[in-house]
Amino acid sequence: MKHLIRSTLLTFGISLTAGAALAADTVLTISSWAPPTHGMNAKLWPEFTKMLEEATEGRISAEVKYGLGAPPAQFDLILDGVADVTWIFHGYNPGRFVASKMIELPGYEGNAEAASVAYWRAYEKYLAEANEHDGVKVLAMMTHGPGILHSETKLASLDDISGMKLRLGGGVSGDVGAALGATGIRVPAPKVYETLASKAADGVMMPMEARAGFKLFEVAPHSYSVPGGFYRGSFAIVMNQDKYDGLSDEDRAALDTIAGEALSQVAGRMWDEIDQIGIETIEANEGNSWTEASESDVATWNEMTGPIIESVLAEVSDKGIDSATVQTFIAEQMSGN
């Protein structure tokens, strides 16, 4: 009976969403590349759609479609108008997005919500000058929670990482892996489970949410963390510029009220929520564990981050951005949220 009630409510909810889309004058196509059960699809896109429908009084809705393109192709997919909205992970396109590395630096203190708000403010104030998102409308900037190392075997210290084959998503996580003596393997997030299950990698650096979102608890049951995380991942929610420009003045203004800092905050909050779901898989599954770095390893790690940070700051400075000022700005903004 309970199952029947849940199924009925789910169907009712889907019917309401579908009905709203049918009634809308404009239905935006959202391209998504994570599994349907991932937080982006189960939480953020429904919330975004609700915000959109309320802001436009039902004139605009949205629907999610899967399989329109591989994760690294999402930016170009939006440029080409294959979809109207998507989320991109900047690290999947090495060299194309450099300024985005500023939010990925180790050493920031705070959750994903605080970091995402700080990121949007830094983007508006400093990072947009790099023109790395030319051709699209940026709706939000966001970052997941602290990056954690998840592995098949339990790690006792930082020294255990040297020599490991780790799936690294790109961006600063690649720099971190190299500094720790690991061999980096580049595959998009949807391929991580397969990569670990086939023993092509010994572990992966991803946030806690991936334990549930990508079922890491089955293939990398042991997690190892340092304060603040090894890194943070940089994402943007972007929209086809022609689609945005083609909206009425009233609807563009309405969309603008939910975009920017507002949507960045909602997205960051979602990452925090699903991180907690990932943490819960540790106690829920026998043989899973979470090891926090010892005081001596934390001291070692803090020394190791210096060259990583300096390298990124120099790289971003070459883009004409005062990277040291941006780093300080992000840290200050996070401490205030």
N, C-alpha and C positions, 0 to 999 in steps of 0.2 A: 504493500500500500504506500509506504514512504517513497519507494522507488517511483511509483506511479505519480505521486504528487510532485516529486522533484522533476520528473520528465515533463509533466504537464506545465509546470512553472517555467522550465527552460524553453519549451516550445512556445509558451505564451510570450516570453521575453523576446525570442527570435522573431515572432510574428509582429510584435510591436515595432522592432527595429526595421524589419522589412517593410512594414506599413508606412513608417515615417519616410523611408527612402523612396517608396513609390509616390508619396504625396509631394515630395520635394521638387522644386523646379530644376535644381542642379544636384547631381549625385557625383561626388568626387570618388575616383578610383584610388584606393590606397594599395600600394604594393608592399607586401611584407614577406620576409624571407626566413623568419624563425618558425618553429612548429606552432600550430594553432593554439596549443596549451600554454605557450610562453606568455609571460606577463605583458609584453608589448601587444599581443593579440587578444589575450583574455581580459586585460585590464585597461591599458592605455588607449588603444584605438576605440573601444566602446565609450570611454570617457570623453575622448576628443570628439567623437561623433555627437554625443549628447551636448557638449558645450557648443558645438557648431550649430546644431539644430535650434538650441535655445537662443543663441546670439542672433540668428537670422530668422527667428520666428518660423522655423520649418522650411524656409526657402532652399536651404542647402543641407544635404545629408552626405553620408559617405558609406562606402562598402569596401571591405578588405578582399583582395585577391592574392592568391599564392602562385608561385612558380612563374612569375613574369620575367624574372631575371636572377642571375646569381648575385650573392651579396656584394661582390666588388663592382658589379655593373649597375647598381641602383642609381647612382648619381646621373650617369649617362641616360639611363632609362627615363628619368624625369626630364632631362634636357630634351630628349627626343619625343616626349609626349606620350610614351607608352602607358604611363600612369600619371596621375595628378599629384599624388603625395607619397612619400616614402620616408624611411629612416635609414641613414647611412652610418656606417662605422668608418671613421676617417682612416684608421690604420690599414684597411684593406687596399688602399691606394697609395703606396709609398711614394713620397716625393710630391704628390699632388696637394696634400694638405699638411702643411708644416706648422702653421700658427696654432692649430688644434692641439699640438703636443703640450701646450702650456697647462692645460687642465689635467694632463696625464702624469705630471711629475710626482714622484714620491715626496712625502713630507707634509702634505696638506692634512689638516685635522678636521673631521666633520663627516656627516653622512652625505648620501647622494643628493638629497633634496637641497641641502645647503650648497653643495658643490655645483649643482646644476643652475641654481639661481646666480651664484657668483660667476659661473661660466657665461651665462647670458649677458650679465652686466659687463664683463670683460670683453665679450665679443662686440657689444654695441660701442663701448668706449675706445677699444684698442684694436681688436683682432680683425674686425671687418675691413680694416684698411688694407689687409693683405689680399683682398679680392679673390679669395680661394673658392668662393661659392658663386662666382659670376654665372649668370644665366638662369639662376633659380631664385625663388623667394624662400628665404630662411624663416621658418616658423618657430623653431626652438633649437636650443643647444642643450645637451644633457650629458651626464656621465653616470655610469653605474657605480656601485659601491666599491670599496677597496678590493684590489686584485689579490687573489689568494692562489697559492700553489696547491693543486689537487693531484694526487698520484696514486698509483697502484700499490706501492709499498709505503709504509709509514716512515716519515723523515724525523730524525732526532735533532738535526741542526742544519744551519746554512751550508756547512761543508758537504752535506749529503747531496746537494743540488749539482755540484760540479760533476760533469760527465753525463748528466741525464739528457735524454732527448725530450724536449718540451714543446708542445704546441703553443706557439706565441702568436697573438693576433696581429701584431704589427705595432707601429708607433713606439712609445716608450717601453712597452712590455718587451719588445725585441732588444732594446738597449739593456734592460734589466737582466734578461736571460743571458746575454753575452757577458755581462759583468760578473754574473754568478758562475760562469764556466759551463753553461748548458749549451747544447746544440739546439737551435731553433728550427721548428717545423711549421711552415705556414699553411694552414687550411682554414676555411671559413668555419664559423661556429657550428652550423648544421652538420659538418663532417667530423666534429670532434669525437663523438661517441664511437663512430666507426674506426677512426684513427687509433683510439685507445684500445678498443676491443680487439683490433688486429695486431696489437703490440708494436705498431709503427712508432708510437711515442710512449714514454714512461709516465708522462704527466702533462698537465696543462695549467696555464695561468688564466683564470677567469674569476669573476666575483662569486660570492656564495650562492647567488641565485641559480647559477648553472648546475649546481648539484641536483636541483629539481627540474629546472627548465630544459636542460639537456641530458638529464638522467645520469649525471656523473657519479652519483652514489652507487651505481652498479659497476662502473669500470674504473673509477678513481676514488675509492672510498675514504682516502686519508687526506686531510686538509692541513696545510701549514701556513701560518700567517705571521706578518710583522705589523707593528702598530701603524695605522694609516694605510696599510696595503703596500704591495710592491709597486703598484701603479694604479691609475684609473683609466677607463676607456672613454674615448671621445666620440660622441654621436651628434648628428644633427637631424632634425625633421625638416624636410624641404618640399617645396611645391613648385610645379611647373609655372614659370613666370607668365607665359601666355594665358594659362588658365586663370591665374590670379588677376591679370590685367583685364581679362574678359568678363569678370564679375561686375555687377552694377556698383556704382559708388556706394550705395547703401550696404551691399553685401561685403564689399572690401573693407569698409569701415567696421562692420560687425566682426569679420574674421580677425581683423587687427586687434580687437579688444580681447580675444582669447589667445592670441599668439604671443610670441616674445617671452617675457619673464613669466607670465601666467602659465603658459603651456610648459615651459621649462621646469617650473616648480612642480606642476602636476606629474611630469615625467620622472623627475628626481624622486618624488615621493613614491611613485610606483616601483622604482628600482629598490628603494629601501624595504618596501613591503615584500617583494619577492626574494630579497636577500634573507629575510626572516624565514620564509618558507624553505629556502635552501638549508638554512641552519637546522631547521627542525628535522631534516632527513638524517642528520647525524645520530640523534637519539632514536629515531624511528627504525633504523636499519642496523642490524647486528653486524659487527666488524667494521663499522665506520668510526672515524676519530677526527679530532681537531686538536692540533698541537700549536701552541703559541710560542713564538721565539723566546729563548731565554734572555736574561739581561745581557749576557756577554754577546749573544748573537745580535741583539738589538743594537748594541754599541758598534759591532762590526758592520752591520747593515747601514747604520747612519754614516759611517765613514765612507762606505762604498757609494752612497748616493751622491756625494759631492761631485765627482767627475761626470756622472750621468746628467745631473742637473746643469752643470756648466756647459756640457756639450749641446744640450737642447737649447739653452738660453742663447748660445752663440748662433745656432742654426736659425732660430726665430729672429734674432737681431739682424741677420742677413736679409730678412724680408722687410727691413725698415721699421721694425717694431721695437720699442724699448722693453725688451723681455723682462729685465729685472724689475721694472716698475709694474709690469703685468703680474708677475709672480707675487709681489708684495700685495698688490690690489686684490688678487684672488684670495690669498690667505686672510686678509683683513675682512673681506666680504663674507667669507665662510665663518669666521669667528663671530660675526654679528648676526648669523642666522641660526 
